Amino acid sequence: MIVETGHYALVLAFALCLVQMVVPLWGSLTGDRTLMAVAAPVSLMQFALVALSFAALTYAYLVSDFSVLNVIENSHSQKPLIYKISGVWGNHEGSMLLWVLTLSLFGALVALRAKRMPEDLAATALSIQSWVLGAFLLFILLTSNPFARVGAPPMEGRDLNPLLQDPGLAIHPPLLYLGYVGLSITFSFAAAALIHGRIDAQWARWVRPWTLIAWMFLTIGISMGSYWAYYTLGWGGFWFWDPVENASLMPWLAATALLHSALVMEKRDALKIWTILLAILAFSLSLLGAFLVRSGVLTSVHSFANDPDRGVFILAILVFFIGGSLSLFAFRVQSLKQGGIFAPISREGALVFNNLLLTTSCATVLVGTLYPLALEAATGAKISVGPPFFNLTFVPLFVPLFLAIPIGQLLAWKRGDILGAVQRLTFAVGMAVVAGLILAFARGEPVLSVLFAGLAVYVIVGAFIETWGRVIAGGYSPVLMWRRAIGLPLSQWGSAIAHAGAGVTLFGLAATGWGVERIVGMKPGDNVNLGPYIVTLEDVERRKGPNYVETAAHMTIREGGVVVGKLDPSRKFYAHRSMTTTDAGLRTIELGQVHIVIPEQNSDGSLDVRLYWKPYVTLIWIGSIIMFLGGGFSLADRRLRVGYARRPREPKVQTAPAPAE
Amino acid sequence: MKKLWLVFVLLCLSLAPGPACAVQPGEILADPALEQRARELSVELRCLVCQNQSIDDSNAPLARDLRLVVRERLVAGDTNDQVMRYVVDRYGEFILLRPPLRMGTLLLWITPLVVLGAGLAWILVAWRRRSRITVETGAAPLTEAERMALEKIIEGR
């Protein structure tokens, strides 16, 4: 019964969407406050129903209800509890349910804060959000029902794909979805603003926190996925420029651009047309990602969505929302007037530069990902666009971007002094040169690693020049400095921290050039030199886990005769799926990692072993966590400030003095 | 979007009899300079049975065969270009992870430049139009109502 209740809740949620699609929208267009008041409670109800539905599926997994097809295909009664839970979204149907859960969650969150914005804008945005939610609910109900039962339940399930039986599955998709789907709120607000023709600095103020939330989770979600790949996939890579990864990178690039352009819109009432367009594009890229991954267009890389009906359905959703919002945009764009005026050398100018490069890199990834499909459709010629292409086109775009970050942070609004900014960066440049020299001396080749590491140091130090200048403005007395530091707006700290985080990630990427790799056959007792370390294979052990058999190698890492760590890389064989996975042995030493994989056991008893020493590699992910925290600081600040915006007594009060309409 | 990183590996695992991860110890050439070149070339070549993995990363038997072919040619004294030509002649351009510049791939390669150029042009036009408007209208003088409001604010202080 519980499973059917879950299914029924999903249908009810869809019915509520039908109400929400029409009633508040109509109310906002006719100025009927009663109709508009429907929006918030209905959004909360939608969330409650979808959550109930999600809970029902989770319950089916927890009790291993093998009369449900989805549970049979993806679970097993012996599976550890955490994978029973994360297995809920470890498949197409369940992950769609997580997707709509997140959609309705954001709707509910906006509904809770709706009192702080004009009721017509909130009502319209919630209505648009329900259009999106409704489309995906219909998709689930018609093509991907997770609650389907089977007539003759088997005794045992087929188990979750072993590669997915990892804490990574519990963490990565929910975080990533918060990011992808968070962009839907920005989209809904953009559409609502277009419908009402009210596009001004105030709008940017309401929307920026949501964009920031989406960006934070997208950042951390992508990064956690990358770490997961790094430790499971077994060859030490963390980014492969796979279409599926690109599908997540594109919304991130667009969201990063949006975050910055919305800042200009909020502070200076400028770049309005562009910001609205970006808000639409960012979510469109999210939808495109969903389409690419689930449609089977990229059948070759994708393992589950092989039902062409699903592809056509998502394509229809994609065309409807992108087409609809762009038409609305085209209809309104003439009536939009740009606000604040600024000189090319100014904070605004720097942010325009940022947007130019981010948009170009986003377009490059988009074209690179879709080009082979398009070319094959047009001419039948098959080509590959892989990592060498992306590295060659992406890096030249990101170098000027990183160079510009600290300069942009030091430019004043409206008209900046670039010479002054560069002068204030002398210290950062000096630090970069010193760091570069030290690294060149200590680690040597490749030159590119030294240069990029220097660039990273410049970005990290440069990020704090502005805040540091303010902290010491009253002199070097520690008490005064502390008072000034905590007196600074949190958003200023947030921006400094997030940019420094980008620099930290860059440092980690630069350092990959100093990595050492060894590929050898080893028997117990053998030693291998690995950078500064000597690694010994002590012995090989066979163990039995709950649903697998494991071959583990015990290895010891020594530096100058002193043991610095022990590692147990292993291979697991899952009998239910007759599949083997490799678990890398990872040992973090300072900021670097020793990464050992045993891909093969040979017939003579020796092991094929791949060993890596990757200095500073953890900085890649630590940087993203710092970026996430920076976003959090900024958000904490915003919440206070956004709270000041009161609900206007009459719906059409002009809040901003600028000529917005 | 889910199984983000793993999908293409799944495919490889399903095709390969057992995971034998990428370069195996037995394949490595004795000459480190040649081996280095072999690795550099392997990164540019696609494993044809598992999408979007280079033969350097892939476990598939075919990738292993290709790695051996590359090494054989290098040992035979081929230059890097000759090795690439040898492989392309047999497997087609599909094997190149960095597509060569042709009529068909022109658009792909110039995309970054075109977008960058178009963006710059757009910014320039928008900025010039804006500054012209400012020059023509000048800084608009305050209206009577604005002046009153301003005085009120100043007096209020």
Interface residues (C-beta under 8 A of the other chain):
Chain A: W89 G90 S95 N161 L163 L164 H172 P173 L176 Y177 Y180 G225 S226 W228 A229 T232 L233 G234 W235 G237 F240 W241 D242 P243 V244 E245 A247 S248 G289 A290 V293 R294 S300 V301 H302 S303 F304 Q338 I341 P344 V352 L356 L357 T359 T360 S361 A363 T364 V367 G368 Y371 L375 T379 A381 K382 I383 S384 V385 G386 P387 P388 F389 L392 T393 P396 L397 I519 V520 G521 R571 M579 T580 T581 T582 V597 P599 E600 D608 R610
Chain B: M1 K2 K3 L4 W5 L6 V7 F8 V9 L10 L11 L13 G18 P19 A20 C21 A22 V23 Q24 P25 G26 I28 V43 E44 R46 Q51 N52 Q53 S54 D57 N59 G92 E93 F94 I95 L96 L97 R98 P99 G104 T105 L107 L108 T111 P112 V115 L116 G119 L120 I123 A126 W127 R130 S131 T134
